[in-house]
Amino acid sequence: MSSTKEKENLLVKDILLTEDASEAISTSEDLSKIIEWVYELKDVNKRVNSLIQLSKKREGFPDLAVYLWYTPGVISLL
C-alpha cells in the first residue's frame, strides 16, 4: 500500500496533467518548489514562509488555487 504522502503527490500530478499547468511554470524545479511550499503549509513553523513564497509565485502559476484546493487539509489550515 502507498502512503498518504504518495497518494497526495499522485493527486497533485493528476491535477497538473488535467489542468495543463506545465506551460505556466518555467521549469520542473519551480513546480517542485511550489508543491513543496503547498505541503509546508501544514507545518506551523514553515507556514508563514510558504505563504510568502506562494504569494510571489501566484502570478506565474495560475493554477495555484487548484493545487491549494485539492491538497488534503490545506484549505482548512488557511
N, CA, C and O atoms as a MOPAC input file, in Angstrom:
PM7 MOZYME 1SCF
protein

 N      0.83600 1    -1.18700 1     0.00000 1
 C      0.00000 1     0.00000 1     0.00000 1
 C      0.87600 1     1.24400 1     0.00000 1
 O      1.95800 1     1.25300 1     0.58700 1
 N      0.40900 1     2.27900 1    -0.65200 1
 C      1.16900 1     3.51500 1    -0.68300 1
 C      0.76900 1     4.41800 1     0.47200 1
 O     -0.34900 1     4.35400 1     0.98400 1
 N      1.69200 1     5.24100 1     0.85500 1
 C      1.45600 1     6.13100 1     1.98100 1
 C      0.56000 1     7.29700 1     1.56100 1
 O      0.30200 1     7.50900 1     0.37600 1
 N      0.10500 1     8.02900 1     2.54200 1
 C     -0.74200 1     9.18900 1     2.28800 1
 C      0.00500 1    10.23100 1     1.47000 1
 O     -0.56700 1    10.84700 1     0.57100 1
 N      1.27300 1    10.42700 1     1.77900 1
 C      2.09700 1    11.40100 1     1.04400 1
 C      2.19000 1    11.02400 1    -0.42600 1
 O      2.10400 1    11.89500 1    -1.29200 1
 N      2.36400 1     9.74000 1    -0.72200 1
 C      2.43400 1     9.29100 1    -2.11500 1
 C      1.10600 1     9.51200 1    -2.82600 1
 O      1.08400 1     9.91100 1    -3.99000 1
 N      0.01100 1     9.25700 1    -2.14100 1
 C     -1.31100 1     9.48800 1    -2.72800 1
 C     -1.52400 1    10.96300 1    -3.01800 1
 O     -2.06800 1    11.32200 1    -4.06300 1
 N     -1.09400 1    11.82900 1    -2.08700 1
 C     -1.22600 1    13.26600 1    -2.29700 1
 C     -0.36800 1    13.71600 1    -3.47500 1
 O     -0.80000 1    14.55400 1    -4.26600 1
 N      0.83600 1    13.17500 1    -3.60400 1
 C      1.70000 1    13.52300 1    -4.72400 1
 C      1.07400 1    13.10400 1    -6.05100 1
 O      1.14100 1    13.84400 1    -7.03300 1
 N      0.46800 1    11.92400 1    -6.08300 1
 C     -0.21500 1    11.48000 1    -7.29300 1
 C     -1.38400 1    12.39100 1    -7.63400 1
 O     -1.62300 1    12.68900 1    -8.80400 1
 N     -2.11100 1    12.83100 1    -6.61600 1
 C     -3.23300 1    13.73500 1    -6.83500 1
 C     -2.75200 1    15.04200 1    -7.44400 1
 O     -3.36300 1    15.55700 1    -8.38000 1
 N     -1.67300 1    15.57000 1    -6.92100 1
 C     -1.12300 1    16.81300 1    -7.44800 1
 C     -0.65200 1    16.63300 1    -8.88000 1
 O     -0.87400 1    17.51300 1    -9.71200 1
 N     -0.00700 1    15.51700 1    -9.18700 1
 C      0.44000 1    15.24900 1   -10.55700 1
 C     -0.74800 1    15.10400 1   -11.49900 1
 O     -0.68600 1    15.55600 1   -12.64300 1
 N     -1.82700 1    14.48200 1   -11.03700 1
 C     -3.02500 1    14.35700 1   -11.85600 1
 C     -3.61800 1    15.72200 1   -12.16900 1
 O     -4.06000 1    15.97300 1   -13.28900 1
 N     -3.62300 1    16.59400 1   -11.17900 1
 C     -4.13100 1    17.94900 1   -11.40100 1
 C     -3.28900 1    18.65300 1   -12.44000 1
 O     -3.81500 1    19.33700 1   -13.31800 1
 N     -1.98200 1    18.48700 1   -12.34300 1
 C     -1.07800 1    19.11600 1   -13.30100 1
 C     -1.38400 1    18.65500 1   -14.71900 1
 O     -1.42900 1    19.47000 1   -15.64000 1
 N     -1.59200 1    17.36900 1   -14.90000 1
 C     -1.85500 1    16.84000 1   -16.23400 1
 C     -3.20800 1    17.28300 1   -16.77400 1
 O     -3.33200 1    17.59300 1   -17.95900 1
 N     -4.22100 1    17.31600 1   -15.91500 1
 C     -5.55200 1    17.67000 1   -16.39800 1
 C     -5.69700 1    19.16100 1   -16.62300 1
 O     -6.44500 1    19.57700 1   -17.50800 1
 N     -5.01300 1    19.96300 1   -15.85900 1
 C     -5.13300 1    21.40700 1   -15.99900 1
 C     -4.10500 1    21.99100 1   -16.95300 1
 O     -4.19900 1    23.15900 1   -17.32900 1
 N     -3.11200 1    21.17600 1   -17.35400 1
 C     -2.04200 1    21.60000 1   -18.24400 1
 C     -1.33900 1    22.84600 1   -17.72400 1
 O     -1.10200 1    23.79800 1   -18.46800 1
 N     -1.01200 1    22.82900 1   -16.44200 1
 C     -0.34500 1    23.96900 1   -15.80300 1
 C      1.13900 1    24.00100 1   -16.10300 1
 O      1.82100 1    24.95300 1   -15.72600 1
 N      1.64800 1    22.99400 1   -16.76500 1
 C      3.08800 1    22.94400 1   -17.01400 1
 C      3.56200 1    24.09800 1   -17.88400 1
 O      4.73100 1    24.47700 1   -17.80600 1
 N      2.69200 1    24.66500 1   -18.70800 1
 C      3.08700 1    25.77800 1   -19.55600 1
 C      3.33600 1    27.03800 1   -18.73200 1
 O      4.14600 1    27.87800 1   -19.12400 1
 N      2.66200 1    27.18100 1   -17.61100 1
 C      2.80300 1    28.37700 1   -16.78800 1
 C      4.06300 1    28.34500 1   -15.94000 1
 O      4.52700 1    29.39700 1   -15.49900 1
 N      4.61700 1    27.19700 1   -15.70600 1
 C      5.82100 1    27.05300 1   -14.89300 1
 C      7.00900 1    26.92600 1   -15.82500 1
 O      6.98200 1    26.15400 1   -16.78300 1
 N      8.05300 1    27.68900 1   -15.53700 1
 C      9.20000 1    27.69500 1   -16.44100 1
 C     10.02500 1    26.41500 1   -16.36200 1
 O     10.54200 1    25.95400 1   -17.37900 1
 N     10.15500 1    25.83600 1   -15.17500 1
 C     10.93700 1    24.61000 1   -15.04700 1
 C     10.24300 1    23.64900 1   -14.09400 1
 O      9.36500 1    24.03800 1   -13.32500 1
 N     10.64900 1    22.40100 1   -14.15700 1
 C     10.09100 1    21.42800 1   -13.22200 1
 C     10.58000 1    21.70500 1   -11.80600 1
 O      9.93900 1    21.30800 1   -10.83200 1
 N     11.71800 1    22.39000 1   -11.69400 1
 C     12.22000 1    22.77300 1   -10.37000 1
 C     11.26500 1    23.77100 1    -9.71200 1
 O     11.00800 1    23.68600 1    -8.51100 1
 N     10.74000 1    24.71900 1   -10.49800 1
 C      9.75900 1    25.66700 1    -9.96500 1
 C      8.51100 1    24.93300 1    -9.48600 1
 O      7.96900 1    25.23800 1    -8.42300 1
 N      8.06600 1    23.97500 1   -10.27200 1
 C      6.88200 1    23.21500 1    -9.89800 1
 C      7.11400 1    22.43100 1    -8.61400 1
 O      6.24600 1    22.40100 1    -7.74200 1
 N      8.26000 1    21.80500 1    -8.49200 1
 C      8.52300 1    21.02800 1    -7.28300 1
 C      8.65200 1    21.93600 1    -6.05900 1
 O      8.27600 1    21.53000 1    -4.96000 1
 N      9.17000 1    23.14700 1    -6.22200 1
 C      9.22200 1    24.09500 1    -5.10500 1
 C      7.81300 1    24.51700 1    -4.70000 1
 O      7.51700 1    24.62600 1    -3.51000 1
 N      6.94800 1    24.75500 1    -5.67600 1
 C      5.57100 1    25.14300 1    -5.37300 1
 C      4.86900 1    24.01900 1    -4.62600 1
 O      4.17900 1    24.26800 1    -3.63800 1
 N      5.03700 1    22.79100 1    -5.08600 1
 C      4.42500 1    21.65200 1    -4.40700 1
 C      4.97100 1    21.53000 1    -2.98900 1
 O      4.22100 1    21.25500 1    -2.05200 1
 N      6.26300 1    21.73100 1    -2.83300 1
 C      6.87600 1    21.67200 1    -1.50300 1
 C      6.28000 1    22.74200 1    -0.58100 1
 O      5.97400 1    22.46400 1     0.57900 1
 N      6.11600 1    23.95700 1    -1.09800 1
 C      5.54000 1    25.03300 1    -0.27800 1
 C      4.09500 1    24.74300 1     0.09300 1
 O      3.66200 1    25.06800 1     1.19900 1
 N      3.34800 1    24.13800 1    -0.81600 1
 C      1.96100 1    23.78000 1    -0.50400 1
 C      1.93400 1    22.78100 1     0.65000 1
 O      1.11500 1    22.91300 1     1.55900 1
 N      2.80300 1    21.79900 1     0.62500 1
 C      2.84900 1    20.81700 1     1.71600 1
 C      3.39400 1    21.42400 1     3.00300 1
 O      3.01000 1    21.00000 1     4.09300 1
 N      4.28400 1    22.41000 1     2.89700 1
 C      4.82300 1    23.05800 1     4.08700 1
 C      3.77900 1    23.91400 1     4.80300 1
 O      3.97500 1    24.29500 1     5.95700 1
 N      2.67700 1    24.21400 1     4.12900 1
 C      1.60100 1    24.95200 1     4.78900 1
 C      1.04700 1    24.18500 1     5.98800 1
 O      0.48800 1    24.78200 1     6.90800 1
 N      1.20100 1    22.87600 1     5.97300 1
 C      0.70100 1    22.05000 1     7.07200 1
 C      1.59200 1    22.12300 1     8.31000 1
 O      1.17100 1    21.74200 1     9.40200 1
 N      2.82200 1    22.61000 1     8.14300 1
 C      3.75700 1    22.72800 1     9.25500 1
 C      3.68000 1    24.15200 1     9.81800 1
 O      3.93700 1    25.12200 1     9.10400 1
 N      3.33000 1    24.26800 1    11.08500 1
 C      3.14600 1    25.57300 1    11.71300 1
 C      4.41200 1    26.41900 1    11.62100 1
 O      4.33000 1    27.63100 1    11.41900 1
 N      5.56400 1    25.80700 1    11.76400 1
 C      6.82500 1    26.54200 1    11.75500 1
 C      7.21800 1    27.04200 1    10.35600 1
 O      7.99600 1    27.98900 1    10.23700 1
 N      6.69700 1    26.42600 1     9.32300 1
 C      7.05800 1    26.79600 1     7.95300 1
 C      5.93400 1    27.51700 1     7.21500 1
 O      6.12900 1    27.95600 1     6.08100 1
 N      4.77600 1    27.64700 1     7.82800 1
 C      3.58800 1    28.16900 1     7.14700 1
 C      3.77800 1    29.59100 1     6.62900 1
 O      3.43900 1    29.87500 1     5.48000 1
 N      4.31200 1    30.48500 1     7.45000 1
 C      4.44200 1    31.88300 1     7.04200 1
 C      5.36100 1    32.01600 1     5.83200 1
 O      5.02600 1    32.70300 1     4.86700 1
 N      6.51400 1    31.36300 1     5.88200 1
 C      7.43500 1    31.41700 1     4.75700 1
 C      6.79800 1    30.82800 1     3.49800 1
 O      6.97000 1    31.36900 1     2.40500 1
 N      6.07500 1    29.73800 1     3.64400 1
 C      5.42700 1    29.11200 1     2.48700 1
 C      4.39400 1    30.04300 1     1.86500 1
 O      4.30300 1    30.14900 1     0.64100 1
 N      3.62400 1    30.71200 1     2.70200 1
 C      2.63000 1    31.65900 1     2.18400 1
 C      3.29500 1    32.81300 1     1.44400 1
 O      2.80600 1    33.25400 1     0.40400 1
 N      4.39700 1    33.29400 1     1.97600 1
 C      5.12800 1    34.38500 1     1.31000 1
 C      5.63100 1    33.92900 1    -0.05300 1
 O      5.46000 1    34.63300 1    -1.04900 1
 N      6.24700 1    32.75700 1    -0.10000 1
 C      6.79400 1    32.24900 1    -1.36000 1
 C      5.68600 1    31.96400 1    -2.37600 1
 O      5.83500 1    32.27000 1    -3.55900 1
 N      4.58300 1    31.38400 1    -1.91900 1
 C      3.47900 1    31.08900 1    -2.83200 1
 C      2.83900 1    32.37200 1    -3.35500 1
 O      2.41600 1    32.42600 1    -4.50900 1
 N      2.76500 1    33.39200 1    -2.52500 1
 C      2.17500 1    34.65800 1    -2.98400 1
 C      3.05100 1    35.30900 1    -4.05500 1
 O      2.53800 1    35.99700 1    -4.93800 1
 N      4.36000 1    35.10000 1    -3.98500 1
 C      5.26700 1    35.62400 1    -5.01000 1
 C      5.09100 1    34.88100 1    -6.34100 1
 O      5.26900 1    35.47000 1    -7.40700 1
 N      4.74500 1    33.60600 1    -6.28200 1
 C      4.63500 1    32.78000 1    -7.48900 1
 C      3.23200 1    32.76300 1    -8.09100 1
 O      3.04600 1    32.20700 1    -9.17400 1
 N      2.25500 1    33.34600 1    -7.43300 1
 C      0.87000 1    33.19500 1    -7.89500 1
 C      0.61100 1    33.79700 1    -9.26900 1
 O     -0.23800 1    33.29200 1   -10.00400 1
 N      1.31600 1    34.85800 1    -9.63600 1
 C      1.11900 1    35.45000 1   -10.95200 1
 C      1.62100 1    34.54300 1   -12.07000 1
 O      1.01600 1    34.48400 1   -13.14100 1
 N      2.70800 1    33.84600 1   -11.83000 1
 C      3.28000 1    32.97700 1   -12.85300 1
 C      2.72100 1    31.57000 1   -12.85200 1
 O      3.06700 1    30.75400 1   -13.70600 1
 N      1.85500 1    31.28800 1   -11.89300 1
 C      1.27700 1    29.95200 1   -11.77500 1
 C     -0.23100 1    30.08500 1   -11.53400 1
 O     -0.68300 1    30.06300 1   -10.39000 1
 N     -0.99700 1    30.22100 1   -12.60500 1
 C     -2.43600 1    30.48700 1   -12.46700 1
 C     -3.23100 1    29.35100 1   -11.83200 1
 O     -4.34600 1    29.58200 1   -11.36600 1
 N     -2.69900 1    28.14300 1   -11.79800 1
 C     -3.43900 1    27.02700 1   -11.21200 1
 C     -3.08300 1    26.77200 1    -9.75400 1
 O     -3.35300 1    25.69400 1    -9.22500 1
 N     -2.48300 1    27.75300 1    -9.11100 1
 C     -2.13000 1    27.60000 1    -7.70600 1
 C     -3.36500 1    27.33500 1    -6.85500 1
 O     -3.31600 1    26.52700 1    -5.92700 1
 N     -4.45900 1    27.99800 1    -7.15800 1
 C     -5.69400 1    27.79200 1    -6.38800 1
 C     -6.16800 1    26.34400 1    -6.48400 1
 O     -6.67700 1    25.78800 1    -5.51100 1
 N     -6.00200 1    25.74200 1    -7.64400 1
 C     -6.40700 1    24.34700 1    -7.83500 1
 C     -5.54900 1    23.43800 1    -6.95400 1
 O     -6.05800 1    22.51700 1    -6.31500 1
 N     -4.25800 1    23.70300 1    -6.92900 1
 C     -3.36000 1    22.90700 1    -6.07600 1
 C     -3.74600 1    23.04700 1    -4.60400 1
 O     -3.80400 1    22.06300 1    -3.86800 1
 N     -4.00900 1    24.28500 1    -4.19200 1
 C     -4.37700 1    24.50300 1    -2.79400 1
 C     -5.69800 1    23.81900 1    -2.46200 1
 O     -5.83300 1    23.20700 1    -1.40300 1
 N     -6.65800 1    23.92000 1    -3.35200 1
 C     -7.98400 1    23.36200 1    -3.10700 1
 C     -7.95200 1    21.83600 1    -2.99900 1
 O     -8.60600 1    21.26600 1    -2.12500 1
 N     -7.20400 1    21.17700 1    -3.87000 1
 C     -7.22100 1    19.72100 1    -3.92700 1
 C     -6.13000 1    19.03600 1    -3.10400 1
 O     -6.03500 1    17.80900 1    -3.11200 1
 N     -5.31700 1    19.79900 1    -2.40200 1
 C     -4.34900 1    19.19800 1    -1.49600 1
 C     -5.02800 1    19.00700 1    -0.15700 1
 O     -5.43700 1    19.98500 1     0.46800 1
 N     -5.15900 1    17.77200 1     0.29900 1
 C     -5.91000 1    17.49100 1     1.52300 1
 C     -5.37700 1    18.26900 1     2.72900 1
 O     -4.18200 1    18.26300 1     3.02500 1
 N     -6.31100 1    18.93900 1     3.41500 1
 C     -6.00200 1    19.61700 1     4.65600 1
 C     -5.55400 1    21.06300 1     4.52700 1
 O     -5.50700 1    21.77500 1     5.53000 1
 N     -5.22700 1    21.51500 1     3.33400 1
 C     -4.68100 1    22.86200 1     3.19700 1
 C     -5.76100 1    23.94300 1     3.37300 1
 O     -5.52800 1    24.93000 1     4.07000 1
 N     -6.90200 1    23.77500 1     2.77000 1
 C     -7.94200 1    24.79600 1     2.86800 1
 C     -8.38200 1    24.99700 1     4.30700 1
 O     -8.63700 1    26.12800 1     4.72200 1
 N     -8.47400 1    23.93000 1     5.06800 1
 C     -8.88200 1    24.07600 1     6.47400 1
 C     -7.81800 1    24.81600 1     7.29000 1
 O     -8.14600 1    25.43800 1     8.30000 1
 N     -6.56100 1    24.76100 1     6.87300 1
 C     -5.48600 1    25.48400 1     7.56100 1
 C     -5.50700 1    26.95600 1     7.25800 1
 O     -5.13000 1    27.77500 1     8.09600 1
 N     -5.95000 1    27.30100 1     6.05600 1
 C     -5.93700 1    28.69500 1     5.66000 1
 C     -7.13700 1    29.40100 1     6.22300 1
 O     -7.31000 1    30.59800 1     5.99900 1

